[in-house]
Amino acid sequence: MKGHKDGTKVDKSSALPLILDIEDFKGDFSFDALFGNLVNEHLPSFRDEDADSSEGADGLPNGHARDASKTAQVLSSPSFPQVDSLLTLFKDSCKELVDLRQQVDARLNELKKEVQVQDSKHRKTLTELEKGIDGLFDSFARLDSRISSVGQTAAKIGDHLQSADSQREAASQTIELIKYLIEFNGSPGDLIELSPLFSDDSRVAEAASVAQKLRAFAEEDVGRHGISASSVAGNATASRGLEVAVANLQDYCNELENRLLARFDAASQRRELSTMAECAKILSQFNRGTSAMQHYVRTRPMFMDVEVMNADTRLVLGDQGSPASPSNVSRGLSSLYKEITDTVRKEAATIMAVFPSPNDVMSILVQRVLEQRVTALLDKLLVKPSLMNLPPIEEGGLLLYLRILAVAYEKTQELARDLRAVGCGDLDVEGLTESLFIAYKDEYLEHEQASLKQLYRAKLEELRAEGLQQSESTGSIGRSRGAALQGSNQQISVTVVTEFVRWNEEAISRCTLFSSQSTTLATNVKAVFTCLLDQVSQYITEGLERARESLNEAAALRERFVLGTSVSRRVAAAAASAAEAAAAAGESSFRSFMVAVQRCASSVAIVQQYFTNSISRLLLPVDGAHAASCEEMATSMSTAEGAAYKGLQQCIETVMAEVERLLSAEQKATDYRSPDDGNTLDHRPTSACTRVVAYLSRVLEIAFTALEGLNKQAFLTELGNRLYKGLLNHWQKFTFNPSGGLRLKRDITEYGEFVRSFNAPSVDEKFELLGIMANVFIVAPESLSTLFEGTPSIRKDAQRFIQLREDYKSAKLAARLSSLWPSLG
């Protein structure tokens, strides 16, 4: 037998070349190792070569390396001599493997039988164990049930014992209470023969508890018998029931409560917080400690010392007799309220350490601070003025009262928030603070409106005084000039309107401060804003009316110097001089009114901007309030718009009156009947045209800047139309030859170029047609029929122009035109 690495044994002396054992296949079996061991002995000639080649080959798991390609090549070579021996070896090996398989199968069958026997024994053992476990569970269940029954029985016994003990204790206490009750139910008012419990100061807490229990029991018994405790106190002869006990107990409780309060006061003066806390705890059994709480708060120095109240007044109002100012009041209230808050904070520390219910004590303390100390100060600070007899504006007027009221309200609200932060229990400190100002807030709106009216009247008086002072400083001047100056002195001022808005803005801020509800705020804001509308409307309307008075005076001056034709040269010269003075007054009044209109527009714009920025958002929460204010604003400004419209009409009348005066004074008959003497034609505008255009350019310069938008367009359009009609009427006074027609056309061009600056298309069109009509003086008579073929609408006005031709009668143009234009005949 020869041993191999894999355990395979070969017996050379046996008939079979190879003997395999089952043990050879156990452990880490490798077919490659088995195959290698089988063939190695039959391949001695290749062993060395294989060993050399194995150095570069990969190692197999059993340590034998083979090159598969080389082995296949050797086996396939016909010169390999061991083929037969290997084939025999393989056949024997196959036979051995078959025998081994049969042995293994037989062994497996034996093992199966043994496993079945063991499994049967195991199942039998498990069945027996299950039966034993079921029995054990039943035993445990019976034990648990027994334990539960015993526990319940023990609990019932414990409950009975506890109840019995409680009943015993209650019976013992009841016996004691009955003994004490008998003592109190003796003679009325007799508290001398009482147990030591009720007189021992070291057992005050116990005595108070017992007395409260006795009183409750006695009052319940008296109530059952239909007798009130109040009637018992005065019935000294009562003997039925416990009436006497109730009266004696009430007297004892009162005496005990007074004794505790005295001890509490003594401990408070010594700052013995532990003794105070002990007394407060005992006193809490009497009326839930209300008497102790109120007594503690009532005895605080801030409520008892009169000098403290006087110091508050001096701090806020200053020395007696000196006028109070909002800034001083604000500083004084800030200092005073800070002092009050600090005092309450210190008291809060003591209250937290002493009283069982500190929140209740803080509620009482804060409420008394507001109702006594703050209210006393507000009564002296806020003396409500009478609306029938307003305080003088020199002393601040109603505005001073309103400003101090706002400062006091705002600072008191801050005090309420600070006290809330310190602690005030369940007290509604904000609501209580609001209640302090109810009487003032109820009449606030009336005072605010009266203040705005007072400020407005004072401002108007100031402006009138300034106007009179300026008028007196000018000395003696001419009537027309003085009228113009008076108008300028009382001219509308945007600064004044801005001051109105500033007053209103301050009033709106107070409305916001005093009005917590959005509906109330909107109502107050609307009323205050209406005051501004009335003030601005009245102010600018009166300013426009004053400016119109200057226009009226200028018109009266013009009418005064209108003369007839049959006057002397000296009278005419004097009248012309006076007319020029009237014209100067008219131009001055025109400028003054245009400035007034400009400032009026600026003032209205300021009010509208103020409404948009500050008022509208406050009115939006209430349905219809915003629209109503917009309508009211439009209505209030309509009066000023009416005055402005009338004044602008008067301005046009003033301008046209001067234009007519210039045309009448400067236009000569020879301007449009130049002699045809062969001299060079004058292509310049006439002197009258030049003077009129210069005047219009000068006087309308202020109108271009003062008016805006549609107002400017409407004014210039109306003025252009009036100028057109005025020129037509003016030219009807003259006769034109062809040279004069050319000069007229030059005047029309000059006027047309000027009115083009009006940006009024309808006026431009009229002056263009006027230039076309001027051609009737230039063309030959036979060409007139074709001159207006493209513009038949102006034939009627053209016929009036044709009648002004120098050759109208000599050329028999009337008959010719009637045959050509029969509709105009």
Secondary structure as the mmCIF struct_conf table of DSSP 4:
data_model
#
loop_
_struct_conf.conf_type_id
_struct_conf.id
_struct_conf.beg_label_comp_id
_struct_conf.beg_label_asym_id
_struct_conf.beg_label_seq_id
_struct_conf.end_label_comp_id
_struct_conf.end_label_asym_id
_struct_conf.end_label_seq_id
STRN STRN1 LYS A 2 LYS A 2
TURN_TY1_P TURN_TY1_P1 LYS A 5 ASP A 6
BEND BEND1 GLY A 7 GLY A 7
STRN STRN2 LYS A 9 VAL A 10
TURN_TY1_P TURN_TY1_P2 LYS A 12 SER A 13
BEND BEND2 SER A 14 PRO A 17
STRN STRN3 ILE A 19 ILE A 19
HELX_RH_3T_P HELX_RH_3T_P1 ILE A 22 PHE A 25
BEND BEND3 LYS A 26 ASP A 28
HELX_RH_AL_P HELX_RH_AL_P1 PHE A 31 ASN A 40
TURN_TY1_P TURN_TY1_P3 GLU A 41 HIS A 42
BEND BEND4 PRO A 44 PRO A 44
TURN_TY1_P TURN_TY1_P4 SER A 45 PHE A 46
HELX_RH_AL_P HELX_RH_AL_P2 ARG A 47 SER A 54
TURN_TY1_P TURN_TY1_P5 GLU A 55 GLU A 55
BEND BEND5 GLY A 56 ALA A 57
HELX_LH_PP_P HELX_LH_PP_P1 ASP A 58 LEU A 60
TURN_TY1_P TURN_TY1_P6 PRO A 61 ASN A 62
BEND BEND6 GLY A 63 GLY A 63
HELX_RH_AL_P HELX_RH_AL_P3 ALA A 68 SER A 76
TURN_TY1_P TURN_TY1_P7 PRO A 78 SER A 79
TURN_TY1_P TURN_TY1_P8 PRO A 81 GLN A 82
HELX_RH_AL_P HELX_RH_AL_P4 VAL A 83 PHE A 184
TURN_TY1_P TURN_TY1_P9 ASN A 185 ASN A 185
BEND BEND7 GLY A 186 SER A 187
TURN_TY1_P TURN_TY1_P10 PRO A 188 GLY A 189
BEND BEND8 ILE A 192 GLU A 193
HELX_RH_3T_P HELX_RH_3T_P2 PRO A 196 PHE A 198
TURN_TY1_P TURN_TY1_P11 SER A 199 SER A 199
HELX_RH_3T_P HELX_RH_3T_P3 ASP A 201 ARG A 203
HELX_RH_AL_P HELX_RH_AL_P5 VAL A 204 ARG A 224
TURN_TY1_P TURN_TY1_P12 HIS A 225 GLY A 226
HELX_RH_AL_P HELX_RH_AL_P6 ALA A 229 ALA A 233
TURN_TY1_P TURN_TY1_P13 GLY A 234 GLY A 234
TURN_TY1_P TURN_TY1_P14 ALA A 236 THR A 237
BEND BEND9 ARG A 240 ARG A 240
TURN_TY1_P TURN_TY1_P15 GLY A 241 LEU A 242
HELX_RH_AL_P HELX_RH_AL_P7 GLU A 243 ARG A 270
TURN_TY1_P TURN_TY1_P16 ARG A 271 ARG A 271
HELX_RH_AL_P HELX_RH_AL_P8 LEU A 273 LEU A 283
TURN_TY1_P TURN_TY1_P17 SER A 284 GLN A 285
BEND BEND10 PHE A 286 PHE A 286
HELX_RH_3T_P HELX_RH_3T_P4 ASN A 287 GLY A 289
HELX_RH_AL_P HELX_RH_AL_P9 THR A 290 ARG A 298
TURN_TY1_P TURN_TY1_P18 THR A 299 THR A 299
BEND BEND11 ARG A 300 ARG A 300
HELX_RH_AL_P HELX_RH_AL_P10 PRO A 301 MET A 304
HELX_RH_AL_P HELX_RH_AL_P11 VAL A 306 LEU A 317
BEND BEND12 ASP A 319 ASP A 319
TURN_TY1_P TURN_TY1_P19 GLN A 320 GLY A 321
BEND BEND13 SER A 322 SER A 322
HELX_LH_PP_P HELX_LH_PP_P2 PRO A 323 ALA A 324
HELX_RH_AL_P HELX_RH_AL_P12 PRO A 326 VAL A 354
BEND BEND14 PRO A 356 SER A 357
HELX_RH_AL_P HELX_RH_AL_P13 PRO A 358 ARG A 368
HELX_RH_PI_P HELX_RH_PI_P1 VAL A 369 VAL A 374
HELX_RH_AL_P HELX_RH_AL_P14 THR A 375 LEU A 381
HELX_LH_PP_P HELX_LH_PP_P3 LYS A 384 SER A 386
BEND BEND15 LEU A 387 ASN A 389
HELX_LH_PP_P HELX_LH_PP_P4 LEU A 390 PRO A 392
HELX_RH_3T_P HELX_RH_3T_P5 ILE A 393 GLU A 395
TURN_TY1_P TURN_TY1_P20 GLY A 396 GLY A 396
HELX_RH_AL_P HELX_RH_AL_P15 GLY A 397 VAL A 422
TURN_TY1_P TURN_TY1_P21 GLY A 425 ASP A 426
HELX_RH_AL_P HELX_RH_AL_P16 VAL A 429 LEU A 436
TURN_TY1_P TURN_TY1_P22 PHE A 437 PHE A 437
HELX_RH_AL_P HELX_RH_AL_P17 ILE A 438 ASP A 442
TURN_TY1_P TURN_TY1_P23 GLU A 443 GLU A 443
HELX_RH_AL_P HELX_RH_AL_P18 TYR A 444 THR A 474
BEND BEND16 SER A 476 SER A 476
HELX_RH_AL_P HELX_RH_AL_P19 ARG A 479 ASN A 489
TURN_TY1_P TURN_TY1_P24 GLN A 490 GLN A 490
HELX_RH_AL_P HELX_RH_AL_P20 VAL A 494 PHE A 514
BEND BEND17 GLN A 517 GLN A 517
HELX_RH_AL_P HELX_RH_AL_P21 SER A 518 ARG A 560
TURN_TY1_P TURN_TY1_P25 PHE A 561 PHE A 561
BEND BEND18 THR A 565 SER A 566
HELX_RH_AL_P HELX_RH_AL_P22 ARG A 569 TYR A 610
HELX_RH_PI_P HELX_RH_PI_P2 PHE A 611 ILE A 615
HELX_RH_AL_P HELX_RH_AL_P23 SER A 616 LEU A 619
TURN_TY1_P TURN_TY1_P26 LEU A 620 PRO A 621
BEND BEND19 VAL A 622 VAL A 622
TURN_TY1_P TURN_TY1_P27 ASP A 623 GLY A 624
HELX_RH_AL_P HELX_RH_AL_P24 ALA A 625 GLU A 666
HELX_RH_3T_P HELX_RH_3T_P6 ALA A 669 ASP A 671
BEND BEND20 TYR A 672 TYR A 672
BEND BEND21 ASP A 677 GLY A 678
HELX_LH_PP_P HELX_LH_PP_P5 ASN A 679 LEU A 681
BEND BEND22 ARG A 684 ARG A 684
HELX_LH_PP_P HELX_LH_PP_P6 PRO A 685 THR A 686
HELX_RH_AL_P HELX_RH_AL_P25 SER A 687 VAL A 699
TURN_TY1_P TURN_TY1_P28 LEU A 700 LEU A 700
HELX_RH_AL_P HELX_RH_AL_P26 GLU A 701 ALA A 706
HELX_RH_AL_P HELX_RH_AL_P27 GLY A 709 TRP A 731
TURN_TY1_P TURN_TY1_P29 GLN A 732 LYS A 733
STRN STRN4 PHE A 736 PHE A 736
HELX_RH_AL_P HELX_RH_AL_P28 PRO A 738 VAL A 755
HELX_RH_3T_P HELX_RH_3T_P7 ARG A 756 PHE A 758
HELX_RH_AL_P HELX_RH_AL_P29 PRO A 761 MET A 773
HELX_RH_3T_P HELX_RH_3T_P8 ALA A 774 PHE A 777
TURN_TY1_P TURN_TY1_P30 ILE A 778 ILE A 778
BEND BEND23 VAL A 779 VAL A 779
HELX_RH_3T_P HELX_RH_3T_P9 PRO A 781 SER A 783
HELX_RH_AL_P HELX_RH_AL_P30 LEU A 784 LEU A 787
TURN_TY1_P TURN_TY1_P31 PHE A 788 PHE A 788
BEND BEND24 GLU A 789 GLY A 790
HELX_RH_3T_P HELX_RH_3T_P10 PRO A 792 ILE A 794
HELX_RH_AL_P HELX_RH_AL_P31 ARG A 795 ILE A 802
TURN_TY1_P TURN_TY1_P32 GLN A 803 LEU A 804
STRN STRN5 ARG A 805 ARG A 805
TURN_TY1_P TURN_TY1_P33 GLU A 806 LYS A 812
HELX_RH_AL_P HELX_RH_AL_P32 LEU A 813 LEU A 820
HELX_RH_3T_P HELX_RH_3T_P11 PRO A 822 LEU A 824
#
